[in-house]
Amino acid sequence: MAIIHAEGSRTFGWALAHHWPEYLIEAWGLGLFMISAGVFGTLLEYPGSPVHQAIGDATTRRVLMGVAMGLTAVGIIYSPWGQRSGAHLNPAVTLTFWRLGKVRGADALFYVLAQFAGGMLGVVLVAQIIGHAFADPPVRFVVTTPGEAGWRAALIAEFFISALLMFCVLTISNANRWARLTGLAAGALVTAYITLEAPVSGMSMNPARSFASAAPADVRHDLWIYFVAPPLGML
């Protein structure tokens, strides 16, 4: 999943001049993911939505949300653009690949900046188009927050789901027979996590994804969980 290899020393200017398309793709990828999350989150959870009214069971709605986001992730990963950048879409993923020597430091920095910018732009775009149905509770910018079990449970859950995701990505991508299925495995985990784990932590695994929702929602409490647990879990 890491297309830009860490071979030799390059300046920030060289990296920006040569790899700016990959940075823009990372911004596009997480932005598209957040647009999908916003649209489907509003359709399924906004009380005035006909989809929400037709599907009264919260678990069923969560399963559908998981399927929608899993398919979104798979579509981005296997798209020509996603294949070009490696479709990290997540600072924790980029940090891990940098730690493994698969991405240069300059490229990792610009990837992370692009992911934060793209995620924010995606949320802002949905807010401008959908309005209060997306911005007001219960959807509230699809913000990720700890569930009833509290911040400790959310911290532990985010750590372990992030660790399992990276374990699967590294294991499958390094097996020649199964490498092409890495994106499908990642999408399946996203679906399963949203279905089963979301009530505990909101299912983030991604500092940029959580920040993109928390900033416009003005939710600062417990945001640190999503900056700490996913990177540590993946590392």
Stockholm file with secondary structure:
# STOCKHOLM 1.0

chainA/1-235         MAIIHAEGSRTFGWALAHHWPEYLIEAWGLGLFMISAGVFGTLLEYPGSPVHQAIGDATTRRVLMGVAMGLTAVGIIYSPWGQRSGAHLNPAVTLTFWRLGKVRGADALFYVLAQFAGGMLGVVLVAQIIGHAFADPPVRFVVTTPGEAGWRAALIAEFFISALLMFCVLTISNANRWARLTGLAAGALVTAYITLEAPVSGMSMNPARSFASAAPADVRHDLWIYFVAPPLGML
#=GR chainA/1-235 SS CCCSCCCSCCCHHHHHHHHHHHHHHHHHHHHHHHHHHHHHHHHHHCTTCHHHHHCCCHHHHHHHHHHHHHHHHHHHHHSHHHHHHCCCCSHHHHHHHHHTTSSCHHHHHHHHHHHHHHHHHHHHHHHHHHTHHHHSTTTGGGCCCCCTTCHHHHHHHHHHHHHHHHHHHHHHHTSTTTGGGHHHHHHHHHHHHHHHTHHHHCSCCCHHHHHHHHHHHTCCTTTHHHHHHHHHHHC
#=GC SS_cons         CCCSCCCSCCCHHHHHHHHHHHHHHHHHHHHHHHHHHHHHHHHHHCTTCHHHHHCCCHHHHHHHHHHHHHHHHHHHHHSHHHHHHCCCCSHHHHHHHHHTTSSCHHHHHHHHHHHHHHHHHHHHHHHHHHTHHHHSTTTGGGCCCCCTTCHHHHHHHHHHHHHHHHHHHHHHHTSTTTGGGHHHHHHHHHHHHHHHTHHHHCSCCCHHHHHHHHHHHTCCTTTHHHHHHHHHHHC
//
